[in-house]
Amino acid sequence: MSLEHSPVRAQKTTSTVVSDPSYTVAEFCALERVSRSMLYRAWKEGWGPRYFMIGVSRRISHRARIEWQDQREAEVAAGEAKK
């Protein structure tokens, strides 16, 4: 049996799917349709998404993105309830 048809080889060549990705600042901004300056302002004012550092690069986990969206929606709902 050649190595080409080996089941072990087939497992090694399949790509790994990341179930909880993280985003760079640029990716996050593109996905959320916000400017980079708006995101940095949000962090400065304390309402930006959680992030972590990898070297000098900020990364935002998918979970942090979802939590950030939920917080924004809750703020709008609270504002509408006051009206």
C-alpha positions as CSV (number, residue, x, y, z in Angstrom):
1,M,0.0,0.0,0.0
2,S,1.4,3.4,-0.9
3,L,1.6,6.2,1.5
4,E,-0.7,8.3,-0.7
5,H,-3.6,6.0,0.1
6,S,-2.8,5.6,3.8
7,P,-5.6,6.6,6.2
8,V,-3.0,8.2,8.5
9,R,-1.7,10.4,5.7
10,A,-5.2,11.5,4.8
11,Q,-5.7,12.7,8.4
12,K,-2.6,14.8,8.3
13,T,-3.5,16.6,5.1
14,T,-7.0,17.6,6.2
15,S,-7.3,21.2,7.3
16,T,-8.2,22.1,10.8
17,V,-11.3,24.1,11.4
18,V,-11.1,26.6,14.2
19,S,-14.4,26.7,16.0
20,D,-13.7,29.9,18.0
21,P,-11.6,32.2,15.8
22,S,-10.1,35.5,16.7
23,Y,-9.9,38.6,14.7
24,T,-7.3,41.3,14.0
25,V,-8.4,44.9,14.5
26,A,-8.8,45.2,10.7
27,E,-10.9,42.1,10.4
28,F,-13.1,43.1,13.4
29,C,-13.6,46.5,11.9
30,A,-14.5,45.1,8.5
31,L,-17.0,42.6,10.0
32,E,-18.6,45.1,12.3
33,R,-18.4,47.9,9.7
34,V,-16.8,50.4,12.1
35,S,-13.8,52.5,11.5
36,R,-10.5,51.7,13.2
37,S,-10.6,55.1,14.9
38,M,-14.1,54.3,16.3
39,L,-12.8,51.0,17.7
40,Y,-9.9,52.7,19.4
41,R,-12.2,55.4,20.8
42,A,-14.5,52.6,22.1
43,W,-11.5,51.1,23.9
44,K,-10.4,54.4,25.3
45,E,-13.9,55.2,26.6
46,G,-14.3,51.7,28.1
47,W,-17.0,50.3,25.8
48,G,-14.9,48.4,23.3
49,P,-14.7,44.7,23.0
50,R,-12.3,42.6,25.1
51,Y,-9.1,41.8,23.4
52,F,-5.8,40.0,24.0
53,M,-2.3,40.5,22.8
54,I,-0.2,38.2,20.6
55,G,3.1,39.9,20.6
56,V,2.3,43.5,19.6
57,S,-1.0,42.5,17.8
58,R,-4.4,42.9,19.4
59,R,-6.8,40.1,18.8
60,I,-10.5,40.0,19.5
61,S,-12.0,36.5,20.2
62,H,-15.3,35.5,18.5
63,R,-16.8,35.3,22.0
64,A,-15.8,38.8,22.8
65,R,-17.3,40.0,19.5
66,I,-20.6,38.4,20.3
67,E,-20.6,39.8,23.9
68,W,-19.8,43.3,22.6
69,Q,-22.7,43.0,20.1
70,D,-25.1,41.9,22.9
71,Q,-24.0,44.8,25.1
72,R,-24.6,47.3,22.3
73,E,-28.1,45.8,21.7
74,A,-28.9,45.9,25.4
75,E,-27.9,49.6,25.6
76,V,-30.3,50.4,22.7
77,A,-33.1,48.3,24.3
78,A,-32.6,50.1,27.6
79,G,-32.7,53.5,25.9
80,E,-35.9,52.6,24.1
81,A,-37.5,51.4,27.3
82,K,-36.9,54.8,28.9
83,K,-38.8,56.6,26.1
